[in-house]
Amino acid sequence: MKTLVFDTCFNKTYLVLKSDENILASEIIDSTDTNYHSAYLIPKIKDVLKAKSLLVRDLDAIGVNIGPGSFTGIRAGITIARVLSQQAGLKLVGVTSLEILSKLNMSDKKTIVVTDARKNKVYFAEYKNSDVITEPTLVEKDESIEKLSSDDFVISDSSISEFLLEHSIKSLNYENCSDNLGEFLSDIVSHKLKTQNEDFNWAKVKPLYIQKPSITKPKELKNV
């Protein structure tokens, strides 16, 4: 089975092409001074497939990070994933960003992922091995402290890592890690395709915003 996965929700774009369990290509794309990293996704997909003499229709499935994360990144990734899957008749697997981050835990401890959602809130989820205990949800920052214990393996981002330290809680800051999150996503997608009895229809994969983006209302026009 050939799968292509990509992730535009974090501070980099990850793209992985796999045939069964063999990684054929693995790319990490940074932003530049003029373009956000997700702007390079389509050209990079074309380059990766061309290098392996493949077309989109030669794939069996696509996997994508559905969030929470960058609103711009979520929209870009899911839109491209849905279009490619629909046009080529491919399976589409959506994976949350917090589940991807949970794979940074190589121990047997329960994993808790806590990332900044702003407005004094955090995105919170719990995992044990490959099982989801608590789906990603929105929690008050102070309330999240009460949900943590010394027996947990806590994964956070830079902002929440500092907040947790103020409460004497250590966490792994994923932004300081060099792990290839795209390959974690690829592993999760492969596992879901093998173990879940679903059709993985592209129309079912939607953005997981959890918290709505801030909208600035236009100023009222003054009479002139």
Order of alpha helices (4+ residues) and beta strands (2+ residues): beta-beta-beta-alpha-beta-alpha-beta-alpha-beta-beta-beta-alpha-beta-alpha-beta-alpha
